[in-house]
Amino acid sequence: RSTESATNLSKAEIDRIPVTRNVTAVTLLAPGAVVGDSRIGQTTARAGNVPSLGGASPAENAYYVNGFNVTNILNGVAFSQVPFEAIADLSVKTGGYGAEYGRSLGGAVIVTTKRGTNEWQGGASVSYAPKSLRGSSVYPERNASTLEWELKERPGGVDDLTYNVFGGGPIIKDKLFVFGLVQGSKYTSETYGLSSQTKLKNNTPQYLVKVDWNVTDRNIFELTAFSDKSEDKSESWTSTTPYKEPKGSFIGPSTATSGGNNVVGKWTSLITDDLSISALYGVGKYSRSESAAGSDCDYAVDQRVAPTIRIPGSCWVVANIPEPTNGDKRTAFRLDAEWALGIHKLKAGLDRETIKVSDGSQRSGGIEHRLFRRNPGQRLTPDYVVPGAAGGPAVDYIRTREFRNGGKFDTINSAWYVEDAIDVTRNLVVSLGVRNESFNNKNASGVDFINVKNTWAPRVGMAWDLTGDAKNKLYANAGRYYIPVMANTNVRLSGAETDIQTWYLYSGNNTNGIPNPTGGAVSTNVVSNGVAPNPLSVVDPNIKPLFQD
């Protein structure tokens, strides 16, 4: 008897469905859920992309674990995940969800974890997807005889082994329960590209612990702790033959880390048989650090050809070098009350979350060198025109780019809501609610960058059980939904960013694969000078967060 468009699946139901064992794959079983663009999502090997719900962007969903918001605040396209075997229930709300949930336009994905009971139980599971049973990767190649493009198989692939050991039961019967799970893995990926090849390994363990304490008959305490830290370790070589196995010179290793530790505590009190109050406090950490050999080597590529290639002799491993402290920390509190009063089911609550984001990066070596070929009459930013007569010979240029940005940023989101679900008749439910939200983003200097208060989001819904047996439902709903301004906006618009682009004539490369300029600069474009801008110079003080009706 709900006015929401929601899909609820238990672990037993999920186990009977032939689906990839991750939250996104299960979410895609819900009506209105489609796979997101493969370029949008988390970046480590174990992550996968995120879904699009209800026609919204994949960056406009909210994700919860045991009531704690685990959506990544930097850009919305990542979320903290418990090990798959630790999931007890998964709910996907894709439309018409009530005032209790906000900060999303598409939908909400809600995970409830397993917990201990009065009986000790345990088990183990193994999931293995060998490279030999997967399809081959392909690359395009033009047939020299027919001049048509063809798809050719290339070596490489993914070998993925995941195993779990879990168990739970009573520490004190009827009083104190525990459930624990440890997940191990062995993930290997080999990729063969046009000019380089990479071997990646990920063996990071993950875990979950859930403790439930019946303090009294009417007071319950829950503690959830889990880690989804994931570390990719890669090694790269040049390729002597495009898309083939023979290795050339060793480029170097790199490491990318994501995820982190989350701890959530929740207290629930049953004041009467009809009134309950709960308080939740949680802290979640999410790392986005990356390190690579050759980080002191300048980034150098040749864009005169398609696709763009590494300049021979250059020693860079990855293009952008993130700061080692990159990551996010969310501290959240929420208070909820529920009261059954006759035909009314009243809900009210408030929440506040503070997110501290540390983010920054620079080009490998501190500077980028990119080769271009330009025709006479073409413009090099900001105001230089390539000399020569129309149709004359093209000219090769180097564009150097000094780019770095970042800082530490705070984002504060808060909300309160009230809602009433009314049993009008035995077969008809009407819900009425309103949600009030505020969003505060600060720049690298701690000054308010965006500060929006008291946005109003009304919610109305109706559900009619047509036959009275819960098999057919006609429902309708209307409402307004807001999403916060993601912290990546703070980083790019209000951080201390340096972006200086300078053009030179090209005269060949030195022995380290770095292009040599001829003469002085022909054009310089200062996009940003390394000083955090005044918020009033980049943001309308009357700006509103994105919403959908």
CORVEN-V575047 format. One record per pair of residues at least 24 apart in sequence whose ideal C-beta (glycine too) atoms are under 10 Angstrom apart, sorted by the first residue. I is the first residue (numbers start at 1). J is the second residue. Records with the same first field share a line. If there is no record, write none. Layout:
BEGIN
I: J / J
END
This chain:
BEGIN
1: 345 / 421 / 423 / 426 / 427 / 428 / 429 / 463 / 465 / 470 / 473
2: 93 / 96 / 97 / 98 / 421 / 429 / 431 / 461 / 463 / 473 / 475
3: 95 / 96 / 97 / 98 / 421 / 429 / 430 / 431 / 432 / 433 / 459 / 460 / 461 / 462 / 463 / 464 / 473 / 475 / 476 / 477
4: 91 / 93 / 94 / 95 / 96 / 97 / 98 / 101 / 107 / 108 / 431 / 461 / 463 / 475 / 477
5: 30 / 31 / 32 / 54 / 92 / 93 / 94 / 95 / 96 / 97 / 107 / 461 / 463 / 473 / 475 / 477
6: 30 / 31 / 91 / 92 / 93 / 94 / 95 / 96 / 97 / 107 / 108 / 110
7: 31 / 32 / 33 / 90 / 91 / 92 / 93 / 94 / 107
8: 89 / 90 / 91 / 92 / 93 / 110 / 112
9: 87 / 89 / 90 / 91 / 92
10: 87 / 88 / 89 / 90 / 112
11: 84 / 85 / 86 / 87 / 88 / 89 / 90 / 112 / 113 / 114
12: 88 / 89
13: 89 / 90
14: 84 / 87 / 88 / 89 / 90
15: 85 / 125
20: 48 / 84 / 127 / 129
21: 83 / 84 / 85 / 87 / 125 / 127 / 129 / 162
22: 46 / 47 / 48 / 81 / 84
23: 48 / 50 / 51 / 63 / 65 / 79 / 81 / 82 / 84 / 87 / 90 / 92 / 109 / 111
24: 48 / 49 / 50 / 51 / 58 / 79 / 81 / 109
25: 51 / 84
26: 51 / 84 / 87 / 90 / 92 / 109 / 111
27: 51 / 52 / 53 / 61 / 63 / 90 / 91 / 92 / 94 / 107 / 109
28: 52 / 53 / 92
29: 90 / 92
30: 54 / 90 / 91 / 92 / 93 / 94 / 107 / 109
31: 92 / 94 / 95
32: 56 / 92 / 94 / 95 / 106 / 107
33: 61 / 92 / 94 / 106 / 107 / 109
34: 58
36: 61 / 77 / 106
37: 77
39: 77
40: 75 / 76 / 77 / 78
41: 77 / 78 / 79
42: 72 / 77 / 78 / 79 / 81 / 228 / 230 / 258 / 259 / 288
43: 77 / 78 / 230 / 232 / 256 / 258 / 288 / 290
44: 78 / 187 / 200 / 202 / 204 / 228 / 229 / 230 / 231 / 232 / 256 / 257 / 258 / 259 / 288 / 290
45: 158 / 160 / 185 / 187 / 188 / 189 / 200 / 201 / 202 / 204 / 230 / 231 / 232 / 233 / 234 / 256 / 258
46: 81 / 160 / 162 / 185 / 187 / 202 / 204 / 206 / 228 / 230 / 231 / 232 / 258 / 259
47: 77 / 78 / 79 / 81 / 228 / 230 / 232 / 258 / 259
48: 81
49: 77 / 78
50: 76 / 77 / 78 / 79 / 106 / 109
51: 92 / 94 / 106 / 107 / 109
52: 106 / 107
53: 92 / 93 / 94 / 95 / 104 / 105 / 106 / 107 / 108 / 109
54: 92 / 93 / 94 / 95 / 96 / 97 / 104 / 105 / 106 / 107 / 481 / 548
55: 94 / 95 / 105 / 106 / 107 / 548
56: 94 / 104 / 105 / 106 / 107 / 481 / 483 / 548
57: 105 / 106 / 483 / 546
58: 106
59: 104 / 105 / 106 / 483 / 486 / 488
60: 103 / 104 / 105 / 106 / 107 / 481 / 483 / 486 / 546 / 548
61: 92 / 93 / 94 / 103 / 104 / 105 / 106 / 107 / 108 / 109 / 483
62: 93 / 97 / 101 / 102 / 103 / 104 / 105 / 106 / 107 / 108 / 109 / 110 / 481 / 483 / 484
63: 104 / 107 / 108 / 109 / 110 / 111
64: 91 / 101 / 108 / 109 / 110 / 111 / 112
65: 109 / 110 / 111 / 112 / 113 / 208 / 224 / 226 / 228 / 262 / 264 / 282 / 284
66: 110 / 111 / 112 / 113 / 115 / 210 / 222 / 223 / 224 / 226 / 262 / 264 / 265 / 266 / 280 / 282
67: 110 / 111 / 112 / 222 / 224 / 264 / 266 / 278 / 280 / 282 / 332 / 334 / 336 / 351
68: 111 / 224 / 262 / 263 / 264 / 265 / 266 / 280 / 281 / 282 / 283 / 284 / 330 / 332 / 334 / 353
69: 101 / 102 / 103 / 104 / 108 / 280 / 282 / 284 / 330 / 332 / 334 / 351 / 353 / 355 / 413
70: 109 / 111 / 226 / 228 / 262 / 264 / 282 / 284 / 286 / 330 / 332
71: 103 / 104 / 108 / 109 / 284 / 286 / 330 / 483 / 484 / 486
72: 258 / 259 / 284 / 286 / 288 / 328 / 330 / 355 / 357 / 486 / 487 / 488
73: 103 / 284 / 286 / 328 / 329 / 330 / 353 / 355 / 356 / 357 / 409 / 411 / 413 / 441 / 484 / 485 / 486 / 487 / 488 / 490
74: 286 / 288 / 326 / 327 / 328 / 355 / 357 / 359 / 409 / 411 / 486 / 487 / 488 / 489 / 490 / 491
75: 486 / 487 / 488 / 489 / 491
76: 103 / 104 / 106 / 483 / 484 / 486 / 487 / 488
77: 486 / 488
78: 258 / 259 / 286 / 288 / 328
79: 109 / 111 / 228 / 259 / 284 / 286
80: 111 / 226 / 227 / 228 / 229 / 258 / 259 / 260 / 261 / 262 / 284 / 285 / 286 / 330
81: 111 / 206 / 226 / 228 / 230 / 259 / 262
82: 111 / 112 / 113 / 114 / 181 / 183 / 206 / 207 / 208 / 210 / 224 / 226 / 227 / 228 / 262
83: 113 / 162 / 164 / 166 / 181 / 182 / 183 / 184 / 185 / 205 / 206 / 207 / 208 / 226 / 227 / 228
84: 125 / 127 / 162 / 164 / 181 / 183 / 206
85: 114 / 123 / 124 / 125 / 127 / 162 / 163 / 164 / 165 / 166 / 181 / 183 / 208
86: 111 / 113 / 114 / 115 / 164 / 166 / 179 / 180 / 181 / 183 / 206 / 207 / 208 / 209 / 210 / 224 / 226
87: 111 / 112 / 113 / 114 / 208
88: 112 / 113 / 114 / 115 / 179 / 210
89: 113 / 114
95: 461 / 475 / 477 / 479 / 481
96: 431 / 459 / 460 / 461 / 462 / 463 / 475 / 476 / 477 / 478 / 479
97: 431 / 459 / 461 / 477 / 479 / 481
98: 347 / 417 / 419 / 420 / 421 / 431 / 432 / 433 / 435 / 459 / 460 / 461 / 477 / 479
99: 347 / 348 / 349 / 415 / 416 / 417 / 418 / 419 / 420 / 431 / 432 / 433 / 434 / 435 / 436 / 457 / 458 / 459 / 479
100: 334 / 336 / 338 / 347 / 348 / 349 / 351 / 415 / 417 / 418 / 419 / 433 / 435 / 459
101: 415 / 417 / 435 / 459 / 481
102: 351 / 413 / 415 / 417 / 435 / 436 / 437 / 455 / 457 / 459 / 480 / 481 / 482 / 483 / 484
103: 351 / 353 / 413 / 415 / 435 / 437 / 439 / 481 / 482 / 483 / 484 / 545
104: 481 / 482 / 483 / 484 / 548
105: 481 / 482 / 483 / 546 / 547 / 548
106: 481 / 483 / 548
107: 481
112: 224
113: 179 / 181 / 208 / 209 / 210 / 222 / 224 / 226 / 264
114: 166 / 168 / 179 / 180 / 181 / 208 / 210
115: 168 / 177 / 178 / 179 / 210 / 211 / 212 / 222 / 224
116: 167 / 168 / 169 / 170 / 171 / 176 / 177 / 178 / 179 / 180 / 210 / 211 / 212
117: 168 / 169 / 170 / 177 / 179 / 212
118: 169 / 170 / 173 / 174 / 175 / 177
119: 168 / 169 / 170 / 173
120: 167 / 168 / 169 / 170 / 178
121: 166 / 167 / 168 / 169 / 179
122: 165 / 166 / 167 / 168 / 169 / 179 / 180 / 181
123: 164 / 165 / 166 / 167 / 181
124: 163 / 164 / 165 / 166 / 167
125: 162 / 163 / 164 / 165 / 166 / 181 / 183
126: 161 / 162 / 163 / 164 / 184
127: 160 / 161 / 162 / 163 / 164 / 185
128: 159 / 160 / 161 / 162 / 163 / 186
129: 158 / 159 / 160 / 161 / 162 / 187
130: 157 / 158 / 159 / 160 / 161
131: 156 / 157 / 158 / 159 / 160 / 188 / 189 / 190
132: 157 / 159
133: 157 / 159
134: 158 / 159 / 160
137: 190 / 191 / 192 / 243
138: 243
139: 192 / 193 / 194 / 242 / 243
140: 243
141: 242 / 243
152: 243
153: 243
154: 191 / 192 / 193 / 197 / 242 / 243 / 244 / 245
155: 190 / 191 / 192 / 197 / 243 / 244 / 245
156: 189 / 190 / 191 / 192 / 193 / 197 / 198 / 199 / 243 / 245
157: 188 / 189 / 190 / 191 / 192
158: 187 / 188 / 189 / 190 / 191 / 200
159: 186 / 187 / 188 / 189 / 190 / 201
160: 185 / 186 / 187 / 188 / 189 / 202
161: 185 / 186 / 187 / 188 / 203
162: 186 / 187 / 206
164: 206 / 207 / 208
166: 207 / 208
168: 209 / 210 / 211 / 212
170: 212
171: 211 / 212 / 213
172: 213 / 214
174: 214
175: 212 / 213 / 214 / 215 / 216
176: 211 / 212 / 213 / 214 / 215 / 221
177: 210 / 211 / 212 / 213 / 214 / 222
178: 209 / 210 / 211 / 212 / 213 / 223
179: 208 / 209 / 210 / 211 / 212 / 224
180: 207 / 208 / 209 / 210 / 211 / 225
181: 206 / 207 / 208 / 209 / 210 / 226
182: 206 / 207 / 208 / 209
183: 207 / 208 / 227 / 228
185: 230
187: 230 / 232
189: 232 / 234
190: 245
191: 234 / 236 / 243
192: 237 / 239 / 241 / 242 / 243 / 244 / 245 / 246
193: 236 / 239 / 242 / 243 / 307 / 309
194: 239 / 242 / 243 / 307 / 308 / 309 / 310
195: 238 / 239 / 240 / 242 / 243 / 248 / 307 / 308 / 309 / 310 / 312
196: 236 / 237 / 238 / 239 / 242 / 247 / 248 / 251 / 309 / 310 / 317
197: 235 / 236 / 237 / 238 / 239 / 240 / 242 / 243 / 244 / 245 / 246 / 247 / 248 / 251
198: 234 / 235 / 236 / 237 / 251 / 254 / 317
199: 233 / 234 / 235 / 236 / 237 / 247 / 253
200: 232 / 233 / 234 / 235 / 236 / 254 / 256
201: 231 / 232 / 233 / 234 / 235
202: 230 / 231 / 232 / 233 / 234 / 256
203: 231 / 233
204: 228 / 229 / 230 / 231 / 232 / 233 / 257 / 258 / 259
205: 229
206: 230 / 259
207: 261
208: 262
209: 263
210: 264
211: 265
212: 266
213: 267
215: 267 / 268 / 269
216: 269 / 270
217: 270
218: 268 / 269 / 270 / 271 / 272 / 273 / 276
219: 267 / 268 / 269 / 270
220: 266 / 267 / 268 / 269 / 270 / 276 / 278
221: 265 / 266 / 267 / 268
222: 264 / 265 / 266 / 267 / 268 / 278 / 280
223: 263 / 264 / 265 / 266
224: 262 / 263 / 264 / 265 / 266 / 282
225: 261 / 262 / 263 / 264 / 265
226: 259 / 260 / 261 / 262 / 263 / 264 / 284
227: 259 / 260 / 261 / 262 / 263 / 285
228: 258 / 259 / 260 / 261 / 262 / 284 / 286
229: 257 / 258 / 259 / 260 / 261 / 285 / 286 / 287
230: 256 / 257 / 258 / 259 / 260 / 287
231: 255 / 256 / 257 / 258 / 259 / 287 / 289
232: 256 / 257 / 258 / 290
233: 257
234: 292 / 317 / 318
235: 293 / 317
236: 292 / 293 / 294 / 317 / 318
238: 310 / 312
242: 309
249: 312 / 313 / 315
250: 293
251: 292 / 293 / 294 / 297 / 310 / 314 / 315 / 316 / 317 / 318
252: 292 / 293 / 294 / 295 / 297 / 315 / 316 / 317 / 318
253: 291 / 292 / 293 / 294 / 317
254: 290 / 291 / 292 / 293 / 294 / 295 / 317 / 318 / 321
255: 289 / 290 / 291 / 292 / 293
256: 287 / 288 / 289 / 290 / 291 / 292 / 318 / 322
257: 287 / 288 / 289 / 290 / 291 / 322 / 324 / 326 / 327
258: 286 / 287 / 288 / 289 / 290 / 327
259: 284 / 285 / 286 / 287 / 288 / 327
260: 284 / 285 / 286 / 287 / 288 / 327 / 328 / 329
261: 285 / 286 / 287
262: 286 / 330
264: 332
266: 334 / 336
268: 336
269: 337
271: 337 / 339
272: 339 / 340
273: 340
274: 338 / 339 / 340 / 341 / 342 / 345 / 346
275: 337 / 338 / 339 / 340 / 341 / 346
276: 336 / 337 / 338 / 339 / 340
277: 335 / 336 / 337 / 338 / 339 / 348 / 349
278: 334 / 335 / 336 / 337 / 338 / 349
279: 333 / 334 / 335 / 336 / 337 / 349
280: 332 / 333 / 334 / 335 / 336 / 349 / 351
281: 331 / 332 / 333 / 334 / 335
282: 330 / 331 / 332 / 333 / 334 / 353
283: 329 / 330 / 331 / 332
284: 328 / 329 / 330 / 331 / 332 / 353 / 355
285: 327 / 328 / 329 / 330 / 356
286: 326 / 327 / 328 / 329 / 330 / 355 / 357
287: 324 / 325 / 326 / 327 / 328 / 358
288: 322 / 323 / 325 / 326 / 327 / 328 / 357 / 358 / 359 / 361
289: 322 / 323 / 324 / 325 / 326 / 327 / 358
290: 318 / 320 / 321 / 322 / 323 / 324 / 326 / 361
291: 317 / 318 / 321 / 322 / 324
292: 316 / 317 / 318 / 319 / 320 / 321 / 322 / 364
293: 317 / 318
294: 318 / 321 / 364 / 365
295: 320 / 321 / 362 / 363 / 364 / 365 / 366
296: 321 / 364 / 365 / 366
297: 364 / 365 / 366 / 512 / 513 / 514
298: 363 / 364 / 365 / 366 / 367 / 368 / 369 / 400 / 512 / 513 / 514 / 515
299: 362 / 363 / 364 / 365 / 366 / 367 / 368 / 369 / 370 / 401 / 403 / 514
300: 364 / 365 / 367 / 368 / 369 / 370 / 371 / 398 / 400 / 509 / 512 / 513 / 514 / 515
301: 368 / 369 / 370 / 371 / 513 / 515
302: 369 / 370 / 371 / 372 / 373 / 396 / 509 / 513 / 515
303: 370 / 371 / 372 / 373 / 399
304: 370 / 371 / 372 / 373 / 374 / 394 / 396 / 397 / 506
305: 371 / 373
308: 370 / 371
309: 371
310: 513
311: 369 / 370 / 371 / 509 / 512 / 513 / 514 / 515
312: 509 / 513
313: 509 / 510 / 511 / 512 / 513 / 514
314: 364 / 365 / 369 / 509 / 512 / 513 / 514 / 515
315: 364 / 365 / 512 / 513 / 514
316: 363 / 364 / 365 / 368 / 369 / 513
317: 364
318: 363 / 364
319: 361 / 363 / 364 / 368
320: 361 / 362 / 363 / 364 / 368 / 403 / 404
321: 360 / 361 / 362 / 363 / 364 / 365 / 366 / 404
322: 359 / 360 / 361 / 362 / 406
323: 358 / 359 / 360 / 361 / 362 / 404 / 405 / 406 / 407
324: 358 / 360
325: 358 / 359 / 360 / 406 / 408
326: 357 / 358 / 359 / 360 / 361 / 406
327: 356 / 357 / 358 / 359
328: 355 / 356 / 357 / 358 / 359 / 409 / 411 / 487
329: 354 / 355 / 356 / 357 / 358
330: 354 / 355 / 356 / 357 / 411 / 413
331: 355 / 356
332: 413
333: 414
334: 415
335: 416
336: 417
337: 418
338: 419
339: 420
340: 421
341: 420
342: 422 / 423
343: 420 / 421 / 422 / 423 / 424 / 425 / 429
344: 420 / 421 / 422 / 423
345: 419 / 420 / 421 / 422 / 423 / 429 / 431
346: 418 / 419 / 420 / 421 / 422 / 433
347: 417 / 418 / 419 / 420 / 421 / 431 / 433
348: 416 / 417 / 418 / 419 / 420 / 433
349: 415 / 416 / 417 / 418 / 419 / 435
350: 414 / 415 / 416 / 417 / 436
351: 413 / 414 / 415 / 416 / 417 / 437
352: 412 / 413 / 414 / 415 / 416 / 438
353: 411 / 412 / 413 / 414 / 415 / 484
354: 410 / 411 / 412 / 413 / 414 / 440
355: 409 / 410 / 411 / 412 / 413 / 441 / 484 / 487
356: 408 / 409 / 410 / 411 / 487
357: 406 / 407 / 408 / 409 / 410 / 411 / 441 / 442 / 486 / 487 / 488 / 490 / 491
358: 406 / 407 / 408 / 409 / 491
359: 405 / 406 / 407 / 408 / 409 / 444 / 487 / 488 / 490 / 491 / 492 / 495
360: 404 / 405 / 406 / 407 / 408 / 444 / 491 / 495 / 496 / 497
361: 403 / 404 / 405 / 406 / 491
362: 402 / 403 / 404 / 405 / 406 / 498
363: 400 / 401 / 402 / 403 / 404
365: 514
366: 402 / 403 / 404
367: 400 / 401 / 402 / 403 / 404 / 500 / 502 / 514
368: 399 / 400 / 401 / 402 / 403 / 501
369: 398 / 399 / 400 / 401 / 504 / 506 / 509 / 513 / 514 / 515 / 516 / 517
370: 397 / 398 / 399 / 400 / 401 / 501 / 515
371: 396 / 397 / 398 / 399 / 506 / 509 / 515
372: 396 / 397 / 398 / 399 / 503 / 506
373: 397 / 506
374: 503
379: 523
380: 501 / 503 / 522 / 523 / 524 / 525
381: 501 / 503 / 523 / 524 / 525 / 527
382: 501 / 523 / 524 / 525 / 526 / 527
383: 523 / 525
384: 503 / 521 / 522 / 523 / 524 / 525
385: 522 / 523
386: 503 / 522
387: 522
395: 505 / 506 / 522
396: 505 / 506 / 507 / 508 / 515 / 518
397: 503 / 504 / 505 / 506 / 515 / 517 / 518 / 522 / 523
398: 502 / 503 / 504 / 505 / 506 / 507 / 509 / 514 / 515 / 516 / 517 / 518 / 521
399: 501 / 502 / 503 / 504 / 506 / 515 / 523 / 525
400: 500 / 501 / 502 / 503 / 504 / 514 / 515 / 517 / 521 / 524
401: 498 / 499 / 500 / 501 / 502 / 525 / 527
402: 498 / 499 / 500 / 501 / 502 / 526 / 530
403: 497 / 498 / 499 / 500 / 501 / 527 / 528
404: 495 / 496 / 497 / 498 / 499 / 528 / 530
405: 444 / 491 / 492 / 495 / 496 / 497 / 498 / 499 / 528 / 530
406: 444 / 491 / 495 / 496 / 497
407: 443 / 444 / 445 / 446 / 490 / 491 / 494 / 495 / 496 / 497 / 532
408: 442 / 444 / 445 / 446 / 490 / 495
409: 441 / 442 / 443 / 444 / 445 / 446 / 449 / 487 / 488 / 489 / 490 / 491 / 494 / 495
410: 440 / 441 / 442 / 443 / 446 / 448 / 449 / 487 / 490
411: 439 / 440 / 441 / 442 / 449 / 450 / 484 / 485 / 486 / 487 / 489 / 490
412: 438 / 439 / 440 / 441 / 442 / 448 / 451 / 484
413: 437 / 438 / 439 / 440 / 441 / 482 / 484 / 485 / 545
414: 438 / 439 / 440 / 453
415: 439 / 455 / 457 / 482
417: 457 / 459
419: 459 / 461
421: 461 / 463
422: 462
424: 462 / 464
425: 464 / 465
426: 465 / 468
427: 463 / 464 / 465 / 466 / 467 / 468 / 469 / 470 / 473 / 474
428: 462 / 463 / 464 / 465 / 474
429: 461 / 462 / 463 / 464 / 465 / 473 / 475
430: 460 / 461 / 462 / 463 / 464
431: 459 / 460 / 461 / 462 / 463 / 477 / 479
432: 458 / 459 / 460 / 461 / 462
433: 457 / 458 / 459 / 460 / 461 / 479
434: 458 / 459 / 460 / 479 / 480
435: 459 / 479 / 480 / 481 / 482
437: 481 / 482 / 483 / 484 / 545 / 547
438: 482 / 484 / 545
439: 482 / 483 / 484 / 485 / 543 / 544 / 545
440: 484 / 485
441: 484 / 485 / 486 / 487 / 489 / 490 / 493 / 494 / 535 / 539 / 545
442: 487 / 490 / 494 / 535
443: 490 / 491 / 493 / 494 / 495 / 496 / 532 / 533 / 534 / 535 / 538 / 539
444: 490 / 491 / 494 / 495 / 496 / 497 / 531 / 532 / 533
445: 494 / 495 / 496 / 531 / 532 / 533 / 534 / 535
446: 532
447: 494 / 532 / 534 / 535
448: 494 / 535 / 539 / 541
449: 485 / 489 / 490 / 493 / 494 / 495 / 532 / 533 / 535 / 538 / 539 / 543
450: 484 / 485 / 489 / 490 / 493 / 494 / 535 / 539 / 540 / 541 / 543 / 544 / 545
451: 535 / 539 / 541 / 543
452: 482 / 484 / 485 / 542 / 543 / 544 / 545
455: 480 / 482 / 544 / 545 / 547
456: 480 / 482 / 547
457: 481 / 482 / 547 / 548 / 549
458: 549
478: 549
479: 548 / 549
480: 547 / 548 / 549
481: 546 / 547 / 548 / 549
482: 544 / 545 / 546 / 547 / 548
483: 545 / 546 / 547 / 548
484: 545 / 546
485: 539 / 543 / 544 / 545 / 546
486: 545 / 546
489: 538 / 539
492: 528 / 538
493: 528 / 532 / 533 / 535 / 537 / 538 / 539
494: 532 / 533 / 534 / 535 / 537 / 538 / 539
495: 528 / 530 / 532 / 533
496: 528 / 529 / 530 / 531 / 532 / 533
497: 527 / 528 / 529 / 530 / 531 / 532 / 533
498: 526 / 527 / 528 / 529 / 530 / 531
499: 525 / 526 / 527 / 528 / 529 / 530
500: 524 / 525 / 526 / 527 / 528 / 529 / 530
501: 525 / 526 / 527
502: 526
END
